[in-house]
Amino acid sequence: AQSVTQLGSHVSVSEGALVLLRCNYSSSVPPYLFWYVQYPNQGLQLLLKYTSAATLVKGINGFEAEFKKSETSFHLTKPSAHMSDAAEYFCAVSENNQGGKLIFGQGTELSVKP
Amino acid sequence: DTGVSQDPRHKITKRGQNVTFRCDPISEHNRLYWYRQTLGQGPEFLTYFQNEAQLEKSRLLSDRFSAERPKGSFSTLEIQRTEQGDSAMYLCASSSHGSTEAFFGQGTRLTVV
């Protein structure tokens, strides 16, 4: 069975600082991995996805993530945080590599201090 | 707006009442998914359709829950005899066959009082 663990339910950074949100996965098959962002009372927006091509994936809003098979990790980073990045972030793995059937982590709330 | 549309956005209901939510996927998408998200948790898969066929249901989908997609376009999710534990955000997503990306609607927040 596949699963996702997000380390840290809450991360706080200063504006302009590095953002690092951690995600580890468990999968018996080569995984497809995703990061989604959710603003309060909104749906989920896809930030980026890994689908077995390049291990360093660039997404929207300056975010990127690196797939590390040896560490079973897919951490999300952004060099310089902006106030508008404050939101909930979810890492997900695709079961059977279907884009829509996803197993999500519990989420990490990102706060950005001025 | 050509995104995934959900209606209503908010629903407050009394325990024991039935509720129905609607999801309109992106028009060319043949796959449609329902998720439930409780406070402080990630979304959990409930069920999915390919065209009008319901191909999979999660164990989370008790017999009080039923979903339909009668013509392979919009879908409805009905909860009968609602319980307080049903209070959650219900999210719908759609994707096209073979795509690795799903698009989510803004969700329906259900509060059972």
gemmi code that builds the backbone of each chain (N, CA, C; Angstrom):
import gemmi

chains = {
    "A": [
        ("ALA", (0.852, -1.195, 0.000), (0.000, 0.000, 0.000), (0.882, 1.239, 0.000)),
        ("GLN", (0.364, 2.255, -0.631), (1.115, 3.508, -0.697), (0.713, 4.433, 0.440)),
        ("SER", (1.643, 5.274, 0.858), (1.348, 6.238, 1.907), (2.273, 7.432, 1.764)),
        ("VAL", (1.877, 8.519, 2.424), (2.653, 9.752, 2.399), (2.736, 10.288, 3.817)),
        ("THR", (3.931, 10.727, 4.199), (4.131, 11.342, 5.508), (4.724, 12.718, 5.316)),
        ("GLN", (4.058, 13.709, 5.861), (4.592, 15.061, 5.832), (5.115, 15.392, 7.233)),
        ("LEU", (6.379, 15.735, 7.287), (7.016, 16.003, 8.564), (6.799, 17.453, 8.931)),
        ("GLY", (6.118, 17.662, 10.057), (5.838, 19.023, 10.489), (4.466, 19.464, 10.030)),
        ("SER", (3.553, 19.624, 10.953), (2.207, 20.058, 10.583), (2.164, 21.570, 10.396)),
        ("HIS", (3.175, 22.234, 10.933), (3.215, 23.689, 10.809), (4.656, 24.145, 10.654)),
        ("VAL", (4.886, 24.981, 9.650), (6.202, 25.559, 9.415), (6.048, 27.072, 9.329)),
        ("SER", (6.932, 27.781, 10.002), (6.896, 29.229, 9.978), (8.236, 29.757, 9.478)),
        ("VAL", (8.198, 30.659, 8.513), (9.419, 31.263, 7.983), (9.219, 32.763, 7.886)),
        ("SER", (10.310, 33.462, 7.775), (10.254, 34.898, 7.551), (10.182, 35.176, 6.058)),
        ("GLU", (9.578, 36.282, 5.715), (9.511, 36.671, 4.312), (10.926, 36.787, 3.755)),
        ("GLY", (11.146, 36.190, 2.605), (12.467, 36.187, 1.995), (13.324, 34.987, 2.360)),
        ("ALA", (12.917, 34.229, 3.337), (13.694, 33.052, 3.765), (13.335, 31.838, 2.915)),
        ("LEU", (14.205, 30.834, 3.025), (13.992, 29.579, 2.305), (12.785, 28.842, 2.884)),
        ("VAL", (11.986, 28.293, 1.993), (10.883, 27.420, 2.389), (11.281, 25.972, 2.110)),
        ("LEU", (11.129, 25.112, 3.114), (11.384, 23.681, 2.941), (10.257, 22.920, 3.615)),
        ("LEU", (9.473, 22.218, 2.832), (8.389, 21.387, 3.350), (8.715, 19.933, 2.991)),
        ("ARG", (8.678, 19.082, 4.016), (9.175, 17.723, 3.845), (8.072, 16.718, 3.568)),
        ("CYS", (8.380, 15.796, 2.678), (7.427, 14.744, 2.320), (8.205, 13.453, 2.073)),
        ("ASN", (7.790, 12.397, 2.726), (8.324, 11.066, 2.459), (7.179, 10.158, 2.034)),
        ("TYR", (7.470, 9.271, 1.144), (6.421, 8.413, 0.607), (6.798, 6.950, 0.773)),
        ("SER", (5.808, 6.123, 0.659), (6.005, 4.677, 0.632), (5.220, 4.147, -0.554)),
        ("SER", (5.910, 3.405, -1.403), (5.223, 2.871, -2.578), (5.937, 1.623, -3.059)),
        ("SER", (5.186, 0.642, -3.441), (5.767, -0.609, -3.932), (6.057, -0.545, -5.429)),
        ("VAL", (5.600, 0.503, -6.069), (5.850, 0.706, -7.493), (6.418, 2.098, -7.677)),
        ("PRO", (7.088, 2.350, -8.812), (7.572, 3.723, -9.043), (6.426, 4.709, -8.911)),
        ("PRO", (6.576, 5.673, -8.031), (5.424, 6.534, -7.731), (5.310, 7.727, -8.665)),
        ("TYR", (4.087, 8.222, -8.759), (3.870, 9.571, -9.265), (3.565, 10.420, -8.022)),
        ("LEU", (4.226, 11.547, -7.906), (4.133, 12.365, -6.704), (3.692, 13.780, -7.044)),
        ("PHE", (2.977, 14.376, -6.123), (2.378, 15.694, -6.366), (2.494, 16.563, -5.115)),
        ("TRP", (2.564, 17.862, -5.346), (2.364, 18.835, -4.297), (1.196, 19.732, -4.697)),
        ("TYR", (0.255, 19.889, -3.740), (-0.884, 20.768, -3.935), (-0.861, 21.847, -2.863)),
        ("VAL", (-1.445, 23.001, -3.180), (-1.604, 24.083, -2.217), (-3.104, 24.346, -2.042)),
        ("GLN", (-3.468, 24.657, -0.792), (-4.868, 24.951, -0.497), (-4.951, 26.213, 0.346)),
        ("TYR", (-5.672, 27.200, -0.158), (-5.937, 28.415, 0.601), (-7.231, 28.213, 1.378)),
        ("PRO", (-7.448, 28.970, 2.444), (-8.610, 28.753, 3.312), (-9.924, 28.684, 2.538)),
        ("ASN", (-10.692, 27.642, 2.845), (-12.016, 27.428, 2.245), (-11.983, 27.352, 0.725)),
        ("GLN", (-10.872, 26.880, 0.193), (-10.737, 26.716, -1.246), (-10.386, 25.269, -1.575)),
        ("GLY", (-10.462, 24.950, -2.857), (-10.027, 23.638, -3.306), (-8.513, 23.569, -3.394)),
        ("LEU", (-8.027, 22.527, -4.027), (-6.586, 22.321, -4.129), (-6.085, 22.728, -5.505)),
        ("GLN", (-4.920, 23.358, -5.511), (-4.287, 23.760, -6.764), (-2.962, 23.019, -6.899)),
        ("LEU", (-2.742, 22.440, -8.051), (-1.506, 21.696, -8.274), (-0.324, 22.655, -8.394)),
        ("LEU", (0.707, 22.398, -7.576), (1.948, 23.173, -7.660), (2.916, 22.537, -8.651)),
        ("LEU", (3.098, 21.216, -8.508), (4.024, 20.504, -9.378), (3.798, 19.003, -9.246)),
        ("LYS", (4.380, 18.259, -10.180), (4.225, 16.811, -10.148), (5.479, 16.130, -10.670)),
        ("TYR", (5.752, 14.945, -10.145), (6.827, 14.083, -10.619), (6.195, 12.841, -11.225)),
        ("THR", (6.553, 12.596, -12.504), (5.971, 11.439, -13.183), (7.039, 10.624, -13.885)),
        ("SER", (8.156, 10.435, -13.192), (9.273, 9.571, -13.611), (10.134, 10.162, -14.713)),
        ("ALA", (10.044, 11.428, -14.922), (10.951, 12.086, -15.865), (12.095, 12.706, -15.042)),
        ("ALA", (12.340, 13.975, -15.172), (13.411, 14.628, -14.428), (13.150, 14.575, -12.936)),
        ("THR", (14.196, 14.330, -12.165), (14.015, 14.215, -10.712), (13.836, 15.556, -10.035)),
        ("LEU", (14.330, 16.628, -10.657), (14.089, 17.966, -10.129), (12.941, 18.569, -10.915)),
        ("VAL", (11.870, 18.850, -10.217), (10.655, 19.311, -10.871), (10.390, 20.761, -10.482)),
        ("LYS", (10.156, 21.570, -11.472), (9.826, 22.979, -11.214), (8.320, 23.171, -11.377)),
        ("GLY", (7.768, 23.973, -10.467), (6.337, 24.199, -10.518), (6.002, 25.671, -10.612)),
        ("ILE", (4.770, 25.969, -10.230), (4.316, 27.354, -10.295), (4.779, 28.132, -9.069)),
        ("ASN", (4.738, 29.438, -9.184), (5.029, 30.347, -8.068), (6.432, 30.170, -7.486)),
        ("GLY", (7.366, 29.679, -8.279), (8.751, 29.564, -7.843), (9.073, 28.340, -7.004)),
        ("PHE", (8.129, 27.439, -6.853), (8.370, 26.219, -6.086), (9.040, 25.145, -6.937)),
        ("GLU", (9.818, 24.307, -6.289), (10.381, 23.143, -6.935), (10.502, 22.007, -5.932)),
        ("ALA", (10.648, 20.806, -6.444), (10.776, 19.635, -5.583), (11.717, 18.648, -6.240)),
        ("GLU", (12.424, 17.906, -5.420), (13.371, 16.918, -5.922), (12.971, 15.530, -5.470)),
        ("PHE", (12.838, 14.634, -6.424), (12.532, 13.234, -6.133), (13.836, 12.509, -5.823)),
        ("LYS", (13.912, 11.922, -4.620), (15.087, 11.162, -4.218), (14.621, 9.756, -3.858)),
        ("LYS", (14.874, 8.841, -4.777), (14.416, 7.471, -4.580), (15.081, 6.827, -3.375)),
        ("SER", (16.381, 7.080, -3.214), (17.130, 6.441, -2.129), (16.605, 6.871, -0.761)),
        ("GLU", (16.062, 8.056, -0.697), (15.534, 8.583, 0.566), (14.007, 8.515, 0.616)),
        ("THR", (13.404, 8.029, -0.418), (11.934, 8.015, -0.577), (11.350, 9.368, -0.169)),
        ("SER", (11.946, 10.423, -0.722), (11.509, 11.767, -0.351), (11.144, 12.589, -1.575)),
        ("PHE", (10.342, 13.599, -1.341), (9.917, 14.524, -2.391), (9.653, 15.859, -1.708)),
        ("HIS", (10.720, 16.476, -1.213), (10.594, 17.709, -0.445), (10.341, 18.912, -1.363)),
        ("LEU", (9.550, 19.831, -0.873), (9.175, 21.036, -1.624), (10.011, 22.209, -1.124)),
        ("THR", (10.563, 22.988, -2.044), (11.366, 24.137, -1.646), (11.015, 25.369, -2.469)),
        ("LYS", (11.326, 26.509, -1.869), (11.224, 27.790, -2.567), (12.298, 28.668, -1.975)),
        ("PRO", (13.141, 29.275, -2.808), (14.297, 30.009, -2.282), (13.927, 31.194, -1.388)),
        ("SER", (12.831, 31.867, -1.717), (12.506, 33.098, -1.007), (10.996, 33.179, -0.790)),
        ("ALA", (10.593, 33.092, 0.472), (9.171, 33.075, 0.786), (8.538, 34.447, 0.597)),
        ("HIS", (7.295, 34.410, 0.149), (6.489, 35.617, -0.001), (5.266, 35.479, 0.884)),
        ("MET", (4.752, 36.609, 1.326), (3.573, 36.577, 2.201), (2.431, 35.773, 1.576)),
        ("SER", (2.306, 35.859, 0.270), (1.205, 35.166, -0.413), (1.376, 33.643, -0.437)),
        ("ASP", (2.534, 33.144, 0.015), (2.750, 31.686, 0.067), (2.091, 31.049, 1.281)),
        ("ALA", (1.628, 31.856, 2.218), (0.986, 31.315, 3.413), (-0.267, 30.540, 3.017)),
        ("ALA", (-0.267, 29.251, 3.337), (-1.350, 28.353, 2.916), (-1.077, 26.978, 3.502)),
        ("GLU", (-1.959, 26.022, 3.174), (-1.751, 24.622, 3.541), (-1.201, 23.897, 2.324)),
        ("TYR", (-0.193, 23.081, 2.538), (0.451, 22.359, 1.439), (0.310, 20.859, 1.671)),
        ("PHE", (-0.073, 20.166, 0.614), (-0.286, 18.723, 0.692), (0.589, 18.007, -0.319)),
        ("CYS", (1.259, 16.984, 0.162), (1.982, 16.061, -0.697), (1.076, 14.865, -0.968)),
        ("ALA", (1.133, 14.324, -2.169), (0.256, 13.205, -2.502), (0.971, 12.243, -3.431)),
        ("VAL", (0.586, 10.988, -3.332), (1.088, 9.957, -4.234), (-0.100, 9.399, -5.003)),
        ("SER", (0.152, 9.119, -6.259), (-0.928, 8.617, -7.101), (-0.968, 7.105, -7.045)),
        ("GLU", (-2.115, 6.567, -6.702), (-2.282, 5.121, -6.680), (-2.549, 4.656, -8.109)),
        ("ASN", (-1.844, 3.671, -8.533), (-1.990, 3.153, -9.893), (-1.651, 4.193, -10.949)),
        ("ASN", (-0.922, 5.216, -10.519), (-0.491, 6.257, -11.442), (-1.651, 6.904, -12.198)),
        ("GLN", (-2.791, 6.976, -11.537), (-3.907, 7.769, -12.065), (-3.812, 9.150, -11.442)),
        ("GLY", (-3.912, 10.148, -12.258), (-3.745, 11.500, -11.732), (-4.762, 11.895, -10.708)),
        ("GLY", (-5.936, 11.299, -10.745), (-6.982, 11.763, -9.852), (-7.151, 10.965, -8.592)),
        ("LYS", (-6.718, 9.718, -8.569), (-6.880, 8.925, -7.359), (-5.593, 9.057, -6.552)),
        ("LEU", (-5.676, 9.869, -5.527), (-4.490, 10.284, -4.791), (-4.581, 9.906, -3.324)),
        ("ILE", (-3.419, 9.640, -2.751), (-3.303, 9.448, -1.311), (-2.527, 10.644, -0.793)),
        ("PHE", (-3.152, 11.394, 0.098), (-2.577, 12.643, 0.571), (-1.917, 12.472, 1.930)),
        ("GLY", (-0.915, 13.315, 2.163), (-0.396, 13.474, 3.502), (-1.337, 14.349, 4.317)),
        ("GLN", (-0.972, 14.546, 5.568), (-1.860, 15.288, 6.454), (-1.751, 16.794, 6.293)),
        ("GLY", (-0.788, 17.227, 5.523), (-0.672, 18.641, 5.246), (0.311, 19.352, 6.150)),
        ("THR", (0.872, 20.428, 5.620), (1.750, 21.316, 6.377), (1.254, 22.737, 6.177)),
        ("GLU", (0.958, 23.388, 7.288), (0.530, 24.784, 7.199), (1.761, 25.677, 7.211)),
        ("LEU", (1.894, 26.486, 6.189), (3.023, 27.402, 6.083), (2.585, 28.797, 6.491)),
        ("SER", (3.281, 29.347, 7.463), (3.077, 30.742, 7.858), (4.292, 31.548, 7.418)),
        ("VAL", (4.065, 32.766, 6.954), (5.150, 33.641, 6.522), (5.083, 34.921, 7.338)),
        ("LYS", (6.144, 35.187, 8.078), (6.193, 36.370, 8.937), (6.816, 37.536, 8.183)),
        ("PRO", (6.285, 38.722, 8.379), (6.870, 39.896, 7.680), (8.245, 40.254, 8.228)),
    ],
    "B": [
        ("ASP", (-15.862, 30.561, -16.855), (-15.030, 29.714, -15.993), (-15.158, 28.266, -16.431)),
        ("THR", (-14.064, 27.639, -16.818), (-14.127, 26.276, -17.316), (-13.574, 25.282, -16.312)),
        ("GLY", (-13.444, 25.660, -15.062), (-12.921, 24.767, -14.048), (-13.992, 23.848, -13.509)),
        ("VAL", (-13.633, 23.085, -12.474), (-14.573, 22.191, -11.799), (-15.458, 23.037, -10.882)),
        ("SER", (-16.752, 22.826, -10.999), (-17.707, 23.617, -10.243), (-18.454, 22.744, -9.244)),
        ("GLN", (-18.574, 23.208, -8.012), (-19.318, 22.460, -6.996), (-20.409, 23.332, -6.395)),
        ("ASP", (-21.528, 22.690, -6.107), (-22.660, 23.430, -5.569), (-23.420, 22.561, -4.559)),
        ("PRO", (-23.791, 23.100, -3.399), (-23.483, 24.446, -2.928), (-22.064, 24.547, -2.384)),
        ("ARG", (-21.640, 25.731, -2.061), (-20.329, 25.894, -1.439), (-20.395, 25.579, 0.047)),
        ("HIS", (-21.524, 25.883, 0.647), (-21.709, 25.628, 2.074), (-23.096, 25.036, 2.282)),
        ("LYS", (-23.173, 24.109, 3.257), (-24.460, 23.499, 3.590), (-24.481, 23.219, 5.083)),
        ("ILE", (-25.502, 23.747, 5.755), (-25.713, 23.428, 7.160), (-26.996, 22.614, 7.222)),
        ("THR", (-26.929, 21.493, 7.885), (-28.105, 20.635, 7.964), (-28.232, 20.046, 9.364)),
        ("LYS", (-29.422, 19.663, 9.686), (-29.651, 19.034, 10.987), (-29.350, 17.545, 10.889)),
        ("ARG", (-28.892, 17.006, 11.967), (-28.603, 15.573, 12.040), (-29.844, 14.779, 11.647)),
        ("GLY", (-29.621, 13.791, 10.803), (-30.725, 12.958, 10.360), (-31.312, 13.342, 9.020)),
        ("GLN", (-30.990, 14.551, 8.551), (-31.491, 14.997, 7.252), (-30.624, 14.428, 6.137)),
        ("ASN", (-31.203, 14.426, 4.936), (-30.444, 14.016, 3.753), (-29.909, 15.255, 3.042)),
        ("VAL", (-28.734, 15.143, 2.458), (-28.162, 16.246, 1.688), (-27.617, 15.700, 0.371)),
        ("THR", (-27.608, 16.569, -0.628), (-27.072, 16.199, -1.943), (-26.183, 17.315, -2.451)),
        ("PHE", (-25.025, 16.925, -2.938), (-24.082, 17.876, -3.508), (-23.914, 17.576, -4.996)),
        ("ARG", (-23.580, 18.638, -5.734), (-23.392, 18.466, -7.167), (-21.991, 18.880, -7.573)),
        ("CYS", (-21.457, 18.178, -8.544), (-20.152, 18.514, -9.114), (-20.263, 18.522, -10.636)),
        ("ASP", (-19.813, 19.620, -11.236), (-19.714, 19.703, -12.692), (-18.234, 19.699, -13.058)),
        ("PRO", (-17.763, 18.652, -13.694), (-16.334, 18.574, -14.024), (-16.014, 19.442, -15.235)),
        ("ILE", (-14.748, 19.548, -15.536), (-14.308, 20.168, -16.782), (-14.890, 19.344, -17.926)),
        ("SER", (-15.425, 20.001, -18.919), (-16.319, 19.350, -19.871), (-15.709, 18.156, -20.600)),
        ("GLU", (-14.450, 18.199, -20.952), (-13.891, 17.077, -21.709), (-13.313, 15.978, -20.820)),
        ("HIS", (-13.408, 16.123, -19.513), (-12.841, 15.133, -18.602), (-13.804, 13.980, -18.395)),
        ("ASN", (-13.307, 12.760, -18.583), (-14.194, 11.615, -18.409), (-14.052, 10.957, -17.038)),
        ("ARG", (-13.069, 11.393, -16.255), (-12.919, 10.815, -14.917), (-13.303, 11.851, -13.874)),
        ("LEU", (-14.018, 11.386, -12.862), (-14.488, 12.282, -11.808), (-14.285, 11.607, -10.467)),
        ("TYR", (-13.784, 12.366, -9.503), (-13.410, 11.831, -8.193), (-14.096, 12.634, -7.091)),
        ("TRP", (-14.446, 11.941, -6.024), (-14.941, 12.601, -4.816), (-13.976, 12.305, -3.662)),
        ("TYR", (-13.722, 13.354, -2.883), (-12.876, 13.252, -1.704), (-13.597, 13.892, -0.519)),
        ("ARG", (-13.207, 13.474, 0.666), (-13.681, 14.115, 1.890), (-12.457, 14.607, 2.664)),
        ("GLN", (-12.579, 15.830, 3.184), (-11.480, 16.414, 3.955), (-12.019, 16.926, 5.274)),
        ("THR", (-11.580, 16.339, 6.356), (-11.967, 16.828, 7.673), (-10.917, 17.829, 8.153)),
        ("LEU", (-11.284, 18.587, 9.162), (-10.455, 19.693, 9.616), (-9.061, 19.225, 10.028)),
        ("GLY", (-8.058, 19.858, 9.466), (-6.688, 19.545, 9.831), (-6.126, 18.292, 9.189)),
        ("GLN", (-6.858, 17.721, 8.245), (-6.411, 16.490, 7.588), (-6.301, 16.687, 6.078)),
        ("GLY", (-5.595, 15.772, 5.452), (-5.566, 15.786, 3.998), (-6.835, 15.154, 3.439)),
        ("PRO", (-7.140, 15.425, 2.189), (-8.320, 14.801, 1.563), (-8.189, 13.282, 1.524)),
        ("GLU", (-9.337, 12.621, 1.670), (-9.381, 11.152, 1.593), (-10.291, 10.761, 0.440)),
        ("PHE", (-9.805, 9.843, -0.355), (-10.534, 9.374, -1.531), (-11.819, 8.666, -1.118)),
        ("LEU", (-12.910, 9.003, -1.813), (-14.187, 8.332, -1.564), (-14.580, 7.403, -2.714)),
        ("THR", (-14.589, 7.960, -3.944), (-15.071, 7.167, -5.066), (-14.651, 7.834, -6.368)),
        ("TYR", (-14.672, 7.038, -7.472), (-14.433, 7.692, -8.743), (-15.218, 7.035, -9.871)),
        ("PHE", (-15.461, 7.853, -10.880), (-16.216, 7.453, -12.053), (-15.348, 7.598, -13.286)),
        ("GLN", (-15.529, 6.666, -14.197), (-15.039, 6.855, -15.549), (-16.278, 6.866, -16.428)),
        ("ASN", (-16.521, 8.015, -17.045), (-17.791, 8.262, -17.715), (-18.916, 8.046, -16.698)),
        ("GLU", (-19.900, 7.219, -16.998), (-21.002, 7.048, -16.042), (-20.778, 5.871, -15.096)),
        ("ALA", (-19.725, 5.126, -15.290), (-19.479, 3.936, -14.473), (-18.705, 4.281, -13.202)),
        ("GLN", (-19.254, 3.844, -12.082), (-18.567, 4.025, -10.807), (-17.606, 2.858, -10.643)),
        ("LEU", (-16.315, 3.125, -10.769), (-15.322, 2.061, -10.842), (-14.740, 1.660, -9.499)),
        ("GLU", (-14.786, 2.560, -8.540), (-14.198, 2.213, -7.251), (-14.848, 3.016, -6.141)),
        ("LYS", (-15.022, 2.355, -5.010), (-15.556, 3.014, -3.813), (-14.659, 2.691, -2.637)),
        ("SER", (-14.353, 3.709, -1.858), (-13.545, 3.515, -0.663), (-14.391, 2.895, 0.447)),
        ("ARG", (-13.695, 2.255, 1.385), (-14.413, 1.742, 2.561), (-15.002, 2.878, 3.380)),
        ("LEU", (-14.496, 4.110, 3.156), (-15.041, 5.270, 3.862), (-16.466, 5.564, 3.432)),
        ("LEU", (-16.826, 5.091, 2.249), (-18.140, 5.385, 1.692), (-19.150, 4.395, 2.270)),
        ("SER", (-19.740, 4.769, 3.412), (-20.696, 3.876, 4.055), (-21.966, 3.776, 3.222)),
        ("ASP", (-22.872, 2.907, 3.656), (-24.100, 2.701, 2.876), (-25.037, 3.900, 2.957)),
        ("ARG", (-24.702, 4.895, 3.780), (-25.502, 6.120, 3.792), (-25.091, 7.068, 2.658)),
        ("PHE", (-23.985, 6.768, 2.037), (-23.464, 7.610, 0.963), (-23.754, 6.952, -0.387)),
        ("SER", (-24.186, 7.759, -1.334), (-24.334, 7.251, -2.691), (-23.927, 8.336, -3.678)),
        ("ALA", (-23.241, 7.922, -4.715), (-22.797, 8.857, -5.746), (-23.273, 8.353, -7.092)),
        ("GLU", (-23.604, 9.299, -7.942), (-24.059, 8.961, -9.284), (-23.434, 9.904, -10.296)),
        ("ARG", (-23.370, 9.430, -11.506), (-22.940, 10.268, -12.635), (-23.728, 9.768, -13.843)),
        ("PRO", (-24.992, 10.097, -13.873), (-25.937, 9.429, -14.788), (-25.610, 9.534, -16.270)),
        ("LYS", (-25.107, 10.601, -16.728), (-24.843, 10.739, -18.167), (-23.367, 10.975, -18.438)),
        ("GLY", (-22.559, 10.661, -17.464), (-21.126, 10.838, -17.661), (-20.691, 12.279, -17.657)),
        ("SER", (-21.579, 13.157, -17.177), (-21.182, 14.567, -17.106), (-21.112, 14.976, -15.648)),
        ("PHE", (-22.157, 15.638, -15.113), (-22.115, 16.047, -13.714), (-22.314, 14.837, -12.811)),
        ("SER", (-21.958, 15.015, -11.558), (-22.117, 13.951, -10.564), (-22.815, 14.512, -9.333)),
        ("THR", (-23.500, 13.646, -8.617), (-24.090, 14.016, -7.333), (-23.606, 13.059, -6.262)),
        ("LEU", (-23.439, 13.605, -5.066), (-23.094, 12.822, -3.889), (-24.189, 13.065, -2.858)),
        ("GLU", (-24.869, 12.006, -2.456), (-25.933, 12.125, -1.481), (-25.523, 11.459, -0.188)),
        ("ILE", (-25.822, 12.125, 0.900), (-25.628, 11.531, 2.222), (-26.991, 11.436, 2.884)),
        ("GLN", (-27.364, 10.246, 3.252), (-28.637, 10.048, 3.925), (-28.422, 9.990, 5.433)),
        ("ARG", (-29.438, 10.457, 6.160), (-29.416, 10.382, 7.638), (-28.077, 10.913, 8.166)),
        ("THR", (-27.809, 12.165, 7.863), (-26.512, 12.739, 8.209), (-26.224, 12.633, 9.705)),
        ("GLU", (-24.941, 12.481, 9.992), (-24.428, 12.411, 11.355), (-23.421, 13.529, 11.536)),
        ("GLN", (-23.147, 13.874, 12.795), (-22.193, 14.956, 13.043), (-20.818, 14.630, 12.470)),
        ("GLY", (-20.481, 13.376, 12.451), (-19.197, 12.956, 11.900), (-19.088, 13.147, 10.403)),
        ("ASP", (-20.188, 13.457, 9.746), (-20.153, 13.726, 8.304), (-19.704, 15.149, 8.016)),
        ("SER", (-19.611, 15.981, 9.030), (-19.180, 17.362, 8.831), (-17.774, 17.367, 8.261)),
        ("ALA", (-17.622, 17.969, 7.108), (-16.344, 17.951, 6.397), (-16.458, 18.817, 5.151)),
        ("MET", (-15.342, 18.962, 4.472), (-15.328, 19.546, 3.132), (-15.370, 18.391, 2.142)),
        ("TYR", (-16.277, 18.458, 1.202), (-16.380, 17.427, 0.165), (-15.855, 18.022, -1.135)),
        ("LEU", (-14.807, 17.415, -1.632), (-14.107, 17.923, -2.814), (-14.353, 17.021, -4.008)),
        ("CYS", (-14.505, 17.642, -5.141), (-14.656, 16.923, -6.396), (-13.464, 17.280, -7.288)),
        ("ALA", (-13.004, 16.318, -8.053), (-11.910, 16.553, -8.989), (-12.205, 15.824, -10.284)),
        ("SER", (-11.617, 16.307, -11.366), (-11.802, 15.618, -12.635), (-10.479, 15.554, -13.391)),
        ("SER", (-10.380, 14.570, -14.246), (-9.195, 14.419, -15.084), (-9.610, 13.724, -16.373)),
        ("SER", (-8.742, 13.824, -17.355), (-9.016, 13.130, -18.605), (-8.265, 11.806, -18.607)),
        ("HIS", (-8.764, 10.862, -19.374), (-8.168, 9.529, -19.412), (-6.702, 9.611, -19.814)),
        ("GLY", (-5.852, 8.970, -19.017), (-4.431, 8.960, -19.310), (-3.675, 10.149, -18.766)),
        ("SER", (-4.393, 11.126, -18.242), (-3.727, 12.295, -17.679), (-3.216, 11.991, -16.282)),
        ("THR", (-2.130, 12.649, -15.922), (-1.596, 12.493, -14.568), (-1.981, 13.667, -13.688)),
        ("GLU", (-2.854, 14.516, -14.143), (-3.217, 15.707, -13.381), (-4.717, 15.773, -13.193)),
        ("ALA", (-5.130, 16.009, -11.956), (-6.536, 16.207, -11.638), (-6.760, 17.645, -11.229)),
        ("PHE", (-7.918, 18.161, -11.579), (-8.281, 19.531, -11.239), (-9.408, 19.485, -10.205)),
        ("PHE", (-9.212, 20.234, -9.141), (-10.158, 20.206, -8.031), (-11.117, 21.381, -8.083)),
        ("GLY", (-12.336, 21.136, -7.620), (-13.283, 22.206, -7.388), (-13.016, 22.859, -6.046)),
        ("GLN", (-13.816, 23.870, -5.727), (-13.597, 24.604, -4.493), (-14.215, 23.930, -3.281)),
        ("GLY", (-14.969, 22.868, -3.518), (-15.482, 22.081, -2.406), (-16.829, 22.550, -1.888)),
        ("THR", (-17.488, 21.636, -1.208), (-18.721, 21.931, -0.475), (-18.452, 21.641, 0.991)),
        ("ARG", (-18.609, 22.671, 1.807), (-18.390, 22.479, 3.249), (-19.712, 22.125, 3.895)),
        ("LEU", (-19.769, 20.948, 4.489), (-20.975, 20.475, 5.165), (-20.808, 20.579, 6.672)),
        ("THR", (-21.788, 21.186, 7.297), (-21.832, 21.240, 8.759), (-23.122, 20.584, 9.208)),
        ("VAL", (-23.003, 19.559, 10.029), (-24.169, 18.851, 10.569), (-24.331, 19.249, 12.025)),
        ("VAL", (-25.498, 19.835, 12.335), (-25.718, 20.346, 13.700), (-26.759, 19.493, 14.435)),
    ],
}
model = gemmi.Model(1)
for chain_id, residues in chains.items():
    chain = gemmi.Chain(chain_id)
    for i, (resn, *xyz) in enumerate(residues, 1):
        res = gemmi.Residue()
        res.name, res.seqid = resn, gemmi.SeqId(i, " ")
        for name, pos in zip(("N", "CA", "C"), xyz):
            atom = gemmi.Atom()
            atom.name, atom.element = name, gemmi.Element(name[0])
            atom.pos, atom.b_iso = gemmi.Position(*pos), 0.0
            res.add_atom(atom)
        chain.add_residue(res)
    model.add_chain(chain)
structure = gemmi.Structure()
structure.add_model(model)
structure.setup_entities()
